[in-house]
Amino acid sequence: MPRDTRVDTYIAGRAEFAQPILGWMRERVHAACPEVEESIKWSMPAFTYKGKPVANMAAFKVHATFGFWDRQALATGKEGEAMGQYGRIESLDDLPSAEIFETQVRDAVARIDAGQKPVRAAKAPKPEAEVPAELAEALAGDAKAAETFTGFPPGCRREYCEWIAEAKRPETKAKRVAEAVDWIREGKRRNWKYENC
């Protein structure tokens, strides 16, 4: 596949230590999977195969990184030291051999061919938002708004509670409570103005 000139520009614009690292990783990806496509995603070089993300790489002031999209399945043991699977890459010595690297790229591509989706760790549910006393009092006096508020999803309730709780002055808090109760009574979410943008 043709190389993306934006990736050339990205590599050329990085620190001197990072250029050979990024170039080496790029060549290994192409050697392992000649059909891989390059692009710039999230402001960094990214590799895709059959339209599915495989990996990305980046360089910072004193280190570079390389990360597989299916990070749980392709773990290397250095996760958490920096973004990606290989921790903080400061020189070519911080990378595995070309054979190991290319095998991991082929494994990532094989997972795409097999239709396997990346496994992500389950997120712990956020706790229910604490309803500010002012809002609780206002809802207690408006049965329709209280019923609608209770029927909202937890995230929607949380947005209203946080918006009111973050008000510093009592006048601001009172104004927000009044607006919130009106909107809630109408079945509107906190950011209803932006839902159809």
C-alpha positions in Angstrom: 0.0 0.0 0.0 1.2 3.5 -0.6 2.7 5.4 2.3 0.9 8.5 3.7 3.1 11.5 3.2 1.6 13.0 6.4 3.4 10.2 8.3 6.7 11.2 6.7 6.1 14.8 7.8 5.2 13.7 11.3 8.4 11.6 11.7 10.6 14.3 10.2 9.1 16.8 12.7 9.9 14.8 15.8 13.0 15.0 18.0 16.2 13.5 16.6 16.1 10.5 19.0 12.5 9.6 17.9 13.0 9.6 14.2 14.8 6.2 13.9 12.4 4.7 16.4 9.3 5.8 14.5 10.9 4.8 11.2 11.8 1.3 12.5 8.3 0.7 13.9 6.7 1.9 10.6 8.9 -0.4 8.6 8.2 -3.4 10.8 4.4 -2.8 10.6 4.6 -2.8 6.7 6.9 -5.8 6.7 4.4 -7.8 8.8 1.4 -6.7 6.9 2.0 -5.2 3.4 -1.8 -4.4 3.1 -1.8 -2.1 6.1 -2.9 1.5 5.5 -1.4 4.6 7.1 -3.1 7.8 8.1 -3.0 10.4 10.8 -5.6 9.9 13.5 -5.8 11.7 16.8 -2.8 13.8 15.6 -0.5 10.7 15.4 0.4 8.1 12.8 -2.1 5.3 12.8 -2.3 1.9 10.9 -5.5 0.3 9.8 -6.3 -3.0 8.0 -9.5 -3.5 6.1 -10.8 -0.3 7.6 -10.2 -1.5 11.2 -7.6 0.1 13.5 -4.5 -2.0 14.2 -2.1 0.3 16.0 -0.7 3.9 16.4 2.6 5.4 17.3 3.7 8.8 18.7 6.7 10.7 19.9 7.0 13.1 22.7 9.8 15.2 24.1 11.9 12.3 25.5 10.1 9.1 24.5 8.1 7.5 21.8 5.2 5.0 22.1 3.5 2.3 20.1 0.1 0.9 20.9 -2.1 -1.8 19.5 -5.8 -1.1 19.3 -6.6 -4.5 20.8 -4.4 -3.7 23.8 -5.7 -6.4 26.2 -5.2 -9.3 23.7 -1.7 -8.1 22.7 -0.4 -7.1 26.2 3.4 -7.1 26.6 3.7 -6.4 30.3 4.9 -2.8 30.0 1.5 -1.3 29.9 1.0 1.6 32.3 4.5 3.0 32.0 3.4 5.1 29.1 0.8 5.1 26.4 0.9 1.9 24.3 2.3 -1.6 24.8 6.1 -1.0 25.1 6.2 1.7 27.8 8.5 4.6 27.3 10.6 4.0 24.2 13.7 6.1 24.4 15.9 4.1 22.0 15.7 1.2 19.7 17.0 -1.0 22.5 13.7 -0.5 24.3 11.9 -2.4 21.5 11.6 -6.1 21.1 13.3 -7.8 18.2 12.0 -7.3 14.7 10.7 -10.9 14.7 8.7 -10.5 17.9 7.4 -7.1 16.8 6.2 -8.3 13.4 4.6 -11.4 15.0 2.6 -9.1 17.3 1.5 -7.1 14.3 0.5 -10.3 12.4 -1.4 -11.4 15.5 -3.3 -8.1 15.5 -4.2 -8.5 11.8 -5.2 -12.1 12.4 -7.6 -11.0 15.1 -9.2 -8.6 12.6 -9.5 -11.3 10.0 -11.1 -13.6 12.5 -13.7 -10.9 13.3 -12.5 -10.6 16.9 -13.4 -7.3 18.6 -11.1 -5.7 21.1 -11.9 -6.6 24.7 -12.2 -3.6 27.0 -12.2 -3.7 30.7 -15.7 -3.1 32.2 -16.1 0.3 33.7 -17.4 0.5 37.2 -20.7 2.3 37.2 -20.6 5.8 38.5 -22.4 6.3 41.8 -25.8 8.0 41.8 -25.5 11.7 42.0 -26.2 13.4 45.3 -29.2 15.6 44.8 -28.5 19.1 46.2 -30.9 20.1 49.0 -32.3 23.0 47.0 -33.2 20.8 44.0 -34.7 18.1 46.2 -36.9 20.7 48.0 -38.0 22.2 44.6 -38.8 18.7 43.2 -40.8 17.8 46.3 -43.1 20.7 45.5 -43.6 19.7 41.9 -44.9 16.2 41.4 -44.6 16.2 37.5 -41.0 17.4 37.6 -40.1 14.9 40.4 -41.6 12.0 38.4 -39.7 13.1 35.2 -36.5 13.6 37.1 -36.8 10.1 38.6 -37.4 8.7 35.1 -34.2 10.3 33.7 -31.2 8.1 33.2 -28.5 8.4 35.9 -26.2 10.5 33.7 -28.9 13.0 33.0 -29.8 13.4 36.7 -26.1 13.7 37.5 -25.7 16.6 34.9 -28.5 18.6 36.7 -27.1 17.9 40.2 -23.6 18.8 39.3 -24.7 22.0 37.5 -26.6 23.2 40.5 -24.0 22.1 43.1 -21.2 23.9 41.3 -23.0 27.3 41.6 -21.0 29.4 44.1 -23.5 32.2 45.0 -27.0 31.4 46.5 -28.6 33.6 43.8 -27.0 31.6 41.0 -28.0 28.3 42.7 -31.6 29.5 43.1 -31.8 30.6 39.4 -30.4 27.3 38.3 -32.9 25.3 40.4 -35.8 27.3 39.0 -34.6 26.7 35.4 -33.9 23.1 36.1 -37.4 22.4 37.5 -39.0 24.1 34.5 -36.9 22.1 32.0 -37.3 18.8 33.9 -41.1 19.3 34.0 -41.0 19.6 30.2 -38.9 16.4 30.0 -35.8 18.3 28.8 -32.3 17.1 29.7 -29.7 19.5 31.1 -28.1 20.3 27.7 -31.3 20.0 25.7 -30.4 23.2 23.6 -27.5 21.3 22.0 -29.1 17.9 21.3 -30.0 18.8 17.6 -26.8 20.7 16.7 
